[in-house]
Amino acid sequence: MNKIISRSDGHAVDSGDLSQREIPMVKSMDQFLQYENELAPGSGFELWNLPHILWLLVLGLIAAVAFLGAKRCGGCGKRWIRSTFAICALLMQVLPSLLIMWKGMYSKYTLPLHICSLASYAVFAHMLFAEKSVILSELLFFPFLPGAMCALLFPDWTMYPPCSFFSSAGFLVHGAIIIYILLCLDERIIAPSVRRWPIPIAFLVLYAGIMLPFDRAFTVNYGFLNTSSPGSPLVWLADTFGAGIGYYASYGAAVIVVMAMWYGVLWLRHRE
């Protein structure tokens, strides 16, 4: 029996029984560039199967090389390494959108309005002219860093073959965001403070305040405010507390808990 995987726009894609078949491979350039509307049933991969784990290992290796390189470089070299990942984050955000436009499939479902989409632009802006911006630096620390980490752990692009263009872009954009922010934290370019916790709270309230009515009005799912991302902890929240108010309240509470843990670690480090 085929398994239904919910897309990030709230629609469903028939992925086939991924556990009972071989890992899908890209066999042609056409398949490599296929958008989700063009995919054959059963094209995707499962969370935490071999391709997913290999992607995480590859990104971990890239991060290790970046950090080792940065340790051995002077100021210009460090900035060049950071800039490389900032540019990569932007390109891996923009190029898929351009390809979707070229295919004539760009729509209300493909707008760059997810938290991680905003993060890719924020990273590039930070690298380009806003390294001293306290507000942007704080937002990179939270929610953009944990958001990108969650996206890699629970990707919502599992409908694609793991080595397709859109799947590769999904892993690379989130990996580049994470590595850039971690490099900035290591070099103290980003210096978050527990006292600045109102900044991410204000941003998230503003984001939810805008995107929730937008999602409902246009039947989209940016920020996963209408529907949980398949395989993520949000599924448990939706199943436990129900849709509507129960989901919104539990989602907000979960964000507050993660934020408290995030800033709690920061507070403990500053006490040492």
Order of alpha helices (4+ residues) and beta strands (2+ residues): beta-beta-alpha-alpha-alpha-alpha-alpha-alpha-alpha-alpha-alpha-alpha
